[in-house]
Amino acid sequence: MHPANFDYHRASSIDEAESLWRENSEASFLAGGHSLIPAMKLRLSDPGTLVDISDIDDLKGITRDGDTIRIGSLTTHAEVEKSDVVKDGCSALSEAAGMIGDPQVRNRGTIGGNVAHADPASDYPGILMALGATIVTSNRSIAVDDFFTGLFETALNENPMVLVLLAESELLVQQTMLFGLLQQKKFCRGLIWGMMQLLHQLQKFLMVKKCSVTCRLLLIIAPIFVV
């Protein structure tokens, strides 16, 4: 199938992209296109206007400030996979990025587009939740726990452009994990949407409650069924 007709604009800055989006009520941002374009071809998505943000350099790159890793939303999966900063600080995120699709997808698809798409089959949401990540837009920062609101649904609402993802280093997260029994990779890899949220809520509950032997066993055994 072919997508419906649409207008196309290429933005050269964040301000220009958001201005174009505000001027077109049915506009969608286009980054790598590996989620949006297939949906358009199947007529599951029908934006009247595409605002191409792929040339905005301010949305690219990976840096680290202390225990916080900053990933620009236009950073590709291949760049996340190969980044020494990510490998050293969030190895689970690097590993997951390296297993996405094929080389063509990894070299074009972006972490920001993937997260904004909120596909329940994606590995990123579970890892970002375990890392306690923050999604930053031009006017607010959204804790990852509040960002994913359902299947293919997020809290972006009135400002759908993801600028930056902030994640705490894996070492810092592991130091706060209950009993030290769950390593980041084991907790994150391959989680399906419902189980991901269930385990996340269980983990938070056990962190503030005195755990019985049964609770401890649940915390140990549950990841086995989703990893």
C-alpha positions in Angstrom: 0.0 0.0 0.0 1.0 3.6 -0.4 0.5 6.4 2.2 -2.1 9.1 1.7 -1.0 12.5 0.3 0.9 14.8 2.7 2.9 18.0 2.8 6.6 17.8 3.6 8.8 20.3 5.4 12.5 19.9 6.4 13.4 21.8 9.5 16.9 23.1 10.2 16.4 24.0 13.9 14.3 22.9 16.9 12.4 26.3 16.9 11.6 25.9 13.2 10.4 22.4 13.7 8.1 23.3 16.5 6.8 26.3 14.6 5.9 24.1 11.6 4.2 21.6 13.9 2.1 24.3 15.6 1.1 25.7 12.2 -0.2 22.2 11.0 -2.6 20.6 13.4 -2.2 17.2 11.8 1.6 17.3 11.5 4.0 14.5 12.6 7.7 14.7 13.2 9.9 12.5 11.0 13.2 11.3 12.3 14.5 7.9 11.1 11.1 7.0 9.7 11.3 3.3 10.6 8.1 3.4 12.7 6.1 6.2 11.1 6.5 5.4 7.4 5.4 1.7 7.7 2.4 2.9 9.7 1.6 5.5 7.0 1.9 2.8 4.3 -0.7 0.7 6.1 -2.8 3.8 6.6 -2.6 3.3 10.4 -1.2 6.8 10.6 -2.3 9.6 8.3 -0.5 12.9 9.1 -1.4 15.7 6.8 2.1 17.1 7.2 5.5 15.7 7.8 8.1 17.8 9.6 11.5 16.3 8.9 13.9 16.9 11.8 16.7 14.5 10.7 19.1 17.4 10.0 18.9 19.1 13.3 22.4 18.6 14.9 21.3 19.8 18.3 19.3 16.6 18.6 22.3 14.3 18.0 25.1 13.0 20.1 25.9 11.2 23.4 27.6 12.8 26.4 28.1 12.0 30.1 28.0 14.4 33.1 28.9 12.5 36.3 26.4 9.6 36.6 24.0 11.0 34.0 24.2 10.0 30.4 22.7 12.4 27.8 21.5 10.9 24.5 20.1 13.2 21.8 16.8 12.0 20.4 18.2 11.7 16.8 21.0 9.4 17.9 20.7 6.3 15.9 20.6 2.8 17.3 24.0 2.0 15.8 25.5 5.0 17.5 23.9 4.0 20.9 25.3 0.5 20.4 28.8 1.6 19.5 29.1 4.5 22.0 31.9 3.9 24.6 30.0 6.2 26.9 26.9 4.0 26.7 28.9 0.8 26.9 30.7 2.0 30.1 27.6 3.5 31.7 24.6 1.5 30.4 25.8 -1.7 28.8 22.3 -3.1 28.7 21.1 -0.2 26.6 24.1 -0.6 24.2 23.4 -4.4 23.9 19.7 -3.8 23.2 20.4 -1.2 20.5 22.7 -3.7 18.8 19.8 -6.3 18.5 17.3 -3.9 16.9 16.3 -4.9 13.4 19.1 -5.1 10.8 22.1 -2.8 10.0 19.9 -0.7 7.7 17.4 -0.1 10.6 20.1 0.5 13.2 21.9 3.0 11.0 18.7 5.0 10.3 16.3 4.5 13.2 16.6 6.8 16.2 16.2 6.3 19.9 14.0 9.3 20.2 11.6 8.1 17.5 11.6 4.6 18.9 10.7 5.9 22.4 8.0 8.3 21.1 6.4 5.5 19.1 6.0 3.5 22.4 5.9 0.1 20.7 5.3 -2.5 23.4 7.6 -5.0 21.5 10.6 -2.6 21.8 13.4 -3.3 24.3 14.1 0.4 25.0 11.1 1.1 27.3 11.9 -1.7 29.8 15.6 -0.7 30.0 14.8 3.0 30.3 12.4 2.3 33.1 14.9 0.2 35.0 17.5 3.0 34.5 15.1 5.6 35.8 15.5 7.6 32.7 14.0 11.1 32.0 12.6 12.2 28.6 13.2 15.9 27.9 11.1 18.0 25.6 11.5 21.7 24.9 9.2 22.7 27.8 9.4 19.9 30.4 11.1 16.8 31.6 9.1 13.6 32.0 10.1 10.8 34.3 10.0 7.5 32.3 7.5 6.1 34.8 5.0 8.8 33.7 6.0 8.8 30.0 4.6 5.5 28.7 0.9 5.6 29.3 -0.2 2.6 27.2 0.3 0.7 24.0 1.7 3.2 21.5 0.7 6.0 23.8 2.9 8.5 25.7 2.6 11.6 27.8 4.0 13.9 25.0 0.5 15.3 24.2 0.9 19.0 23.4 4.6 18.8 22.7 5.4 15.6 20.8 9.1 16.3 20.1 11.6 14.4 22.2 14.8 16.3 22.5 17.0 14.3 24.9 17.0 11.2 27.0 18.8 11.3 30.3 19.7 8.0 32.0 21.6 7.2 35.2 24.6 5.0 34.9 24.1 1.3 35.3 26.5 1.2 38.3 24.5 3.8 40.2 21.2 1.9 39.4 22.8 -1.5 40.5 23.8 0.0 43.8 20.2 0.8 44.6 18.8 -2.6 43.4 17.2 -4.6 46.2 19.5 -7.4 47.5 21.8 -7.0 44.5 20.0 -10.0 42.9 18.9 -8.4 39.7 21.5 -7.2 37.3 20.4 -4.5 34.9 20.6 -6.7 31.8 18.6 -9.6 33.3 15.9 -7.2 34.5 15.4 -5.5 31.2 16.1 -7.8 28.2 13.0 -9.0 26.4 10.3 -7.7 28.7 6.9 -7.5 27.3 4.8 -4.5 28.1 2.4 -5.8 30.7 5.1 -7.8 32.6 7.5 -4.9 32.4 5.0 -2.7 34.3 4.1 -5.4 36.7 7.7 -6.1 37.7 8.5 -2.4 37.9 5.6 -1.9 40.4 6.7 -5.0 42.3 10.2 -3.7 42.6 9.1 -0.3 43.9 6.8 -2.1 46.4 9.6 -4.3 47.7 11.9 -1.3 48.1 9.6 0.3 50.7 8.2 -2.8 52.4 9.8 -5.4 54.6 10.1 -8.4 52.3 9.0 -11.9 53.3 10.7 -15.0 52.0 7.9 -15.3 49.4 8.5 -11.7 48.2 12.1 -12.4 47.8 11.5 -15.5 45.8 9.1 -13.7 43.5 11.7 -11.0 42.9 14.2 -13.7 41.9 12.0 -15.9 39.9 9.8 -13.4 37.9 12.5 -12.2 35.5 13.3 -15.8 34.5 9.9 -16.0 32.7 10.5 -12.8 30.7 14.3 -12.9 29.9 
